[in-house]
Amino acid sequence: MRENKTLFPGGMHVKPVNKEEFAPFPRDHERFEIRANIHGSNSPVPVNSFKDEKVRATILNPEEIIIADETITIWFSYPLKKEVYFRFSNPGGFNRLNLFESIYEGYVRIYCSEDAHIMMSGKKKYGIWGHCMDDLIIESIRYDPQQKLVAMFIGS
């Protein structure tokens, strides 16, 4: 079976993984945020703002390594009826900007795949409901280093 893997600029890799690989998310986890100086205030970043170089330039502590692991899995659950996990790899670990890019690329993959699946089968693959990518804001991020699993609180 051919592995579905995409290489992003900068050397990041992504591939889908199965939910069954993970235990329930533990309560004792690392928590951090990706914030930017948007319109003069320290704000959570909208997912789609990764495309905007001006927003990327205002990320607070963008080069700080927040996850030392070089391979992580990000759990995407909102606004989806069917959650999905993607594994990302980045040499040297993940700084805030790398993690922001990974979250953005994961959502791009989900939304594009959903559109293509609807066009081909008339059915939704992930069951996106109620929000386009422009609505999604990264409120907070949790990391379980034992499972190398990232969970997000996404607002809209």
C-alpha positions in Angstrom: 0.0 0.0 0.0 1.4 3.4 -1.0 1.8 5.8 1.9 -0.1 9.1 1.5 2.5 11.7 2.4 2.9 15.3 1.4 6.0 17.4 1.7 5.4 21.0 2.6 7.9 23.8 2.0 10.5 23.8 4.8 10.6 20.1 5.0 7.4 19.3 6.9 5.7 16.0 6.2 2.1 15.1 6.8 0.2 11.8 6.7 -3.2 10.6 8.0 -3.2 8.3 11.0 -5.8 6.2 12.8 -7.6 7.3 15.9 -7.1 3.9 17.5 -3.4 4.7 17.9 -4.2 7.1 20.8 -5.4 6.8 24.4 -7.8 9.4 25.8 -6.2 12.8 26.1 -4.7 13.1 29.6 -5.4 16.0 31.9 -1.7 16.6 32.7 -0.5 18.0 29.4 1.5 21.0 28.2 -0.6 24.0 27.2 0.4 26.9 25.0 -0.9 29.5 22.6 -0.1 31.0 19.3 -0.8 34.7 19.5 -0.1 37.7 17.3 -0.2 41.4 17.6 -3.2 41.9 15.3 -4.7 45.4 15.1 -2.6 46.5 18.1 -3.7 43.8 20.5 -2.3 40.4 21.6 -4.8 38.1 20.0 -5.3 34.4 19.2 -4.7 33.8 15.5 -7.3 32.9 12.9 -6.3 29.6 11.2 -6.6 31.2 7.7 -4.3 34.1 8.7 -1.3 31.9 8.1 -1.6 33.0 4.5 -1.0 36.6 5.5 2.7 37.5 5.8 1.9 40.5 7.9 0.1 38.3 10.5 3.0 35.8 10.5 5.4 38.6 11.1 3.6 39.6 14.3 3.5 36.1 15.9 4.8 36.4 19.4 8.0 34.3 20.0 7.7 32.7 16.5 11.0 30.9 16.7 10.6 29.5 20.2 10.7 25.7 20.0 7.5 24.7 21.9 7.5 21.0 20.9 11.0 19.4 20.7 9.7 16.2 19.1 10.3 16.0 15.4 7.1 14.0 14.6 3.8 14.8 16.2 0.1 14.1 15.5 -2.5 16.8 15.4 -6.1 16.0 16.3 -8.6 17.9 14.2 -12.1 17.8 15.7 -13.8 21.1 15.1 -16.0 21.9 13.2 -16.1 18.2 12.1 -18.5 15.4 12.7 -15.8 12.9 11.9 -12.5 13.9 13.6 -9.2 13.3 11.8 -5.6 12.9 12.9 -2.7 13.9 10.7 1.0 13.2 11.6 3.5 16.0 10.9 7.3 15.8 10.9 9.7 18.7 11.0 13.4 18.5 11.5 14.5 20.1 14.8 11.0 20.1 16.3 8.2 22.6 16.1 8.4 26.3 16.9 5.2 28.4 17.1 5.4 29.3 13.4 5.9 25.6 12.3 3.0 24.5 14.5 0.8 27.3 13.1 1.7 26.2 9.6 0.9 22.6 10.4 -2.5 23.5 11.8 -3.2 25.6 8.7 -2.1 22.9 6.3 -4.2 20.3 8.1 -7.3 22.4 7.8 -6.6 23.2 4.1 -6.3 19.5 3.5 -9.6 18.8 5.3 -11.6 21.5 3.6 -10.2 20.7 0.1 -10.7 17.0 0.6 -14.3 17.7 1.8 -15.1 19.7 -1.3 -13.6 17.1 -3.6 -15.4 14.3 -1.9 -18.8 16.1 -2.2 -18.2 16.7 -5.9 -17.3 13.0 -6.5 -19.8 11.2 -4.2 -22.3 13.8 -3.1 -21.4 13.0 0.5 -19.3 14.7 3.1 -16.0 13.0 4.2 -15.5 14.8 7.5 -18.9 16.4 8.0 -17.8 20.0 8.3 -20.6 21.9 9.8 -21.4 25.6 10.3 -18.0 27.2 9.6 -15.7 28.0 6.8 -11.9 28.2 7.4 -12.1 32.0 7.7 -14.2 31.5 10.9 -11.7 29.3 12.8 -9.5 30.8 15.5 -6.7 28.9 17.4 -7.7 29.7 21.0 -5.3 27.2 22.8 -3.2 24.2 22.2 -2.5 21.2 24.4 0.3 18.7 23.9 0.7 15.2 25.3 4.5 14.4 25.0 4.0 10.7 25.7 1.7 10.2 22.8 3.2 13.1 20.8 -0.4 14.3 20.3 -1.6 17.9 19.8 -5.2 18.8 20.6 -6.6 22.2 19.9 -9.4 24.4 21.2 -10.7 26.1 18.0 -13.1 28.9 18.4 -15.2 30.6 15.7 
